[in-house]
Amino acid sequence: MSPILDSRSACINRMPSVVRSTLIRLLLIAGLMSLGLMPVQAETAEGPELFDQLCGECHRSEARILRKIPKGTEDEKKIWLAELLRDHHAPDPATRKQLIEWLSAQ
């Protein structure tokens, strides 16, 4: 084994077990998020804030989008919004879900 790996192992082994287990969990979560296996939560922003942050530059108000949503059940509106946002600048599934929930409830 190389001296670099030996020194890293020794450093990790000297850590308190709580620190070591926390570090391992954080690395595991980061790895899962980078692979797309764990959804990244949108920052704690709610629908209106997400709309302002992500959509507000081009769409000054949600009213224009709300007028275009076809009439129907809330589920039908969510399907329509999911298709729209999938190809329209909504960066990740968690954020899209929050926007869909908020817009379909308007």
C-alpha positions in Angstrom: 0.0 0.0 0.0 1.3 3.5 -0.8 2.4 5.8 2.0 -0.3 8.3 1.1 -3.1 5.8 1.7 -1.4 4.6 4.9 -1.4 8.2 6.3 -5.0 8.8 5.2 -6.1 5.6 6.9 -4.3 6.5 10.1 -5.9 9.9 10.1 -9.4 8.5 9.7 -8.7 5.8 12.3 -7.7 8.5 14.8 -11.0 10.4 14.4 -13.6 9.9 17.1 -16.2 7.3 16.0 -19.0 9.9 15.9 -17.0 12.2 13.6 -16.0 9.2 11.4 -19.5 7.9 11.1 -20.9 11.4 10.3 -18.2 11.9 7.6 -19.0 8.5 6.1 -22.8 9.4 6.0 -22.1 12.7 4.4 -19.9 11.2 1.7 -22.5 8.5 1.0 -25.3 11.1 0.7 -23.1 13.3 -1.6 -22.4 10.2 -3.7 -26.0 9.2 -4.0 -27.1 12.8 -4.8 -24.4 13.1 -7.5 -25.6 9.8 -9.1 -29.2 11.0 -9.0 -30.2 8.2 -6.7 -31.3 10.5 -3.9 -33.4 13.6 -4.7 -31.9 16.9 -3.9 -34.3 19.0 -2.0 -35.0 22.4 -3.3 -33.9 24.9 -0.8 -36.6 25.5 1.7 -38.3 27.9 -0.7 -42.0 27.7 -1.2 -43.8 27.8 -4.6 -44.0 31.6 -4.9 -40.3 32.0 -4.0 -39.3 29.3 -6.4 -41.4 30.9 -9.2 -39.8 34.2 -8.6 -36.3 32.7 -8.5 -36.6 30.3 -11.5 -39.4 31.8 -13.6 -39.6 35.4 -12.7 -37.0 36.7 -15.2 -39.2 35.8 -18.1 -42.6 35.4 -16.5 -43.3 38.4 -14.3 -46.5 36.8 -12.9 -47.8 33.3 -12.6 -51.1 34.6 -13.9 -50.0 34.1 -17.5 -49.1 30.5 -16.9 -52.2 29.8 -14.8 -54.4 31.0 -17.7 -52.8 28.4 -20.0 -53.3 25.4 -17.7 -56.2 23.4 -19.2 -59.4 23.0 -17.1 -59.7 19.7 -15.4 -59.0 17.9 -12.2 -56.0 18.8 -10.1 -54.3 15.6 -11.3 -54.8 16.5 -15.0 -53.3 20.0 -14.2 -50.3 18.4 -12.5 -49.7 16.1 -15.6 -49.9 19.2 -17.9 -47.5 21.2 -15.7 -45.1 18.2 -15.4 -44.8 18.0 -19.2 -44.3 21.8 -19.5 -41.7 22.0 -16.7 -39.8 18.9 -17.8 -38.6 20.8 -20.8 -38.8 24.4 -19.5 -36.0 25.4 -17.3 -37.0 23.5 -14.1 -33.7 22.2 -12.9 -34.5 19.1 -10.8 -37.4 16.8 -10.0 -37.8 18.1 -6.4 -38.1 21.7 -7.6 -40.4 20.7 -10.4 -42.6 18.9 -7.9 -42.8 21.9 -5.6 -43.7 24.2 -8.5 -46.3 21.8 -9.9 -47.9 21.4 -6.4 -48.1 25.2 -6.0 -49.3 26.1 -9.5 -51.9 23.3 -9.7 -53.4 24.5 -6.4 -53.8 28.1 -7.6 
